[in-house]
């Protein structure tokens, strides 16, 4: 059953922590943050932070904004980080991305608008900090004027991203832009006018073993 409470009192807080630790697997994230700087002094990425880690990172980096790449969810981790951001005086933004499908045009364009007015320094997080955080970080690199080669460094095994699993479709998305339009057409113009989600989705094939590891052993979203 999905967690539907709020950490407004000790009972609700205990329920949120239980759900976060043992249903959303944050027990695995207590000593591992998958943290990295994406744009120096401006943008950071990581896995879903606990309230204590978020407070520490706010002090360390002067964080202003928390970007939730999982979208608004009924789970203890979401409730706790949303509450922590509010208590810390941080802006909280929901920007749901996919990790196993062709990136949606409308979500990329929405993220571009969010990024254009983003109050920084900001921390972006998904569940594990591997795939959706990698996608958003790669997009940010391109928005900042970087190349697809530079962007693809954000989708790497260093962050727990498996290129041969279903999440490898994110790599192919950027490679598709490099092949079709880089140097000819600005990235967002390509996304608006030429990017074919359905064709990418139909053409991509994942490696079964990598997908089994990602989906069932690591229990990624």
N, C-alpha and C positions, 0 to 999 in steps of 0.2 A: 504494500500500500504506500502511495506517495505521501511524504511528509506534508502536512498542511497547516502546521502551527506557526507560532511566532516566538522569538526569544525575548518576550516582554516580561517574563517573570521566571523565577528559578525553575519551575516545572517545565515551562516551555523551552527554556534554555537547555536544560538537561536533555529533553527530547530531541532538540535540534542537534546537539552534539552527538547523541547516540546515532541518529540518522546519518549525520555527516561522516562520522568515523567508520561505521560498520556497513552502511548501505551504499553510501557514495564513495567509500574506500579512502577517505582522507587520512585514515590511520597510516596509509602508505606514504602520505605527503607530509607527515609531521617533521621528518628529518630531511626532506628533499623538496626544494622549491622550483627546480628547473629554471632558475632565474637567469636572464641575460639582458644586456643593454642592446637595444635595436637602433635607436638614433641617440647619439651621445647627449646626455643631460636632458633628453626630451621624452624618450619612449622606452619602456621596459616590457618584458614578457615573462610569464611564468605560469605555474599551475595554480589551481584554485587556492587562494591564500586563506589560512585560518585568521581569525580576528587578531591574534597576537602577532602573527607574521606581518599582517597588513599594517599594524601600528608601528612595527619596527621598520618596515620599508618606507613608511611615510616619513618617519624621523630621518632615516638615512638619506633618502633621495628628495625629500620635500614634495612628495606626491600630492597632486591636486585632484586627479581623476582616476577612477577605477572603471575599466571597460570590461564588461562581462560578455565574453564571446560564446557562452553557453546559452544566452537568452534567459529570460525569467523562468525559473524552474521551481517545482514544488519539491524542494529537498532541503535538508538541514544546512548543507554547505552554502546554498544560496541565501537562506534566511540569515545565517550568521554573518556572512561577508557584507550583505546589504545593510544589516544593522550596524556592523562595525564601521562601514564607510560613513553612515549617517552620524555616528558618535564622533568620528574623527573629523567631521566637517568636509568630507570629500564629495565630489560629484560622482554619481554612479550612473553609468550608461549601459543599457542592454543592447548588444549588437550580435544577434545570433548568426553564426556561420555553420556550414556543414563540414564534415571531415571526410566523408566517404562518397560524396557525389560531386558532379560537376558544379563548380561555384556558380551561384545564381546571379544573373546580371543585375537584378534589382538590389540585391544585398551588397554587391560590390559598389554600386553607385551610391547606395545609402551610406556605406562606410566611408566613401570618398568625401561625402558631405560632412559626416561626423569628424573626420580627420582634419578637414579644412578649418574647423572652428574649435578643435580640441584644446582644452585648457591643460597645459602641461606643467611639470612632468606628469606622465600618466603611466599606469601599469595595465597591461592587457592580460587577461587570463582565460583559459578554457578549463577543462578538468585536469588534464595531465601536462598541459603546456607544450604539447608535441605538434598537433596537426592544425587545429583551428588557430592557435596562437601563431603557428608557423605561417599559415595562409595570411592572417592579418598583418604579421610582421613583414612578409614578403611584399604585400601590397603597399605598406608604409614606405619601404625602401624605394619602390617605384614612384610613389607620390613625391618622394624627396629628390627625385631625379636620378635614381640608381638604375642599373641595368638589370635584365632578367637574370644574368649570371650572378650578380650580387644578391638579388632577391632570393634565388634558389638556395643560398647558404642558410636561409632561415628554415628550410625544410630539409633537415639532415638527421642522421642517426644520433648526433650529439644530443638532440632534444628528444630522442625516442621516436622519430618519424621513420616509418618503413615505406620506402619507395615502391616496393613490389607488392604491397598489400593494397586493399581498396583505397587507402589514403594516398596512394601514388597518383591518383587522378589530379591531385592538387599540383604536383610537379608538372604533369603533362599540360595542364592549363597554361602555366607560364611558358613552357617550351613551345606551345602552340602560338602564343603571341610573338615569341622570338622568331619563329619560322615564318609567320604570316605577315607581321606588321612592324616589328621593332626597327626603328630607323626610318620608317615610311609614314607611320601613323601614330599619334600619341596614344598611350595606353587606354585612357578612358574613352577616346573616340572609337578605338577598336572594340572595346567592350560594348559600347552603345550600338554600333553600326554593323559589325562584322562577326562578333563572337557567336558561335552556334553551340549552345548548351547541349541540345539534344544529340548533335553529331558527336561531340566529345564523349558524352555519356555512353552512346552506342558503340563507340570505337574502343573504349578502354577495357582491358582485361587484367585482372589482378592475379597474382601468384597465390595458389591455394594455401600453401604452408604459411606464408607470411600473413595472409588474412586470418588464418586460424589462430596464429599467435597473437595478433593484434586484437581480434574480436573476442576470443574465448579465454585465452590465458591471461592477457593483460586487462581484459574487460573494458576496453576503450569504448567511448560513445561513438 
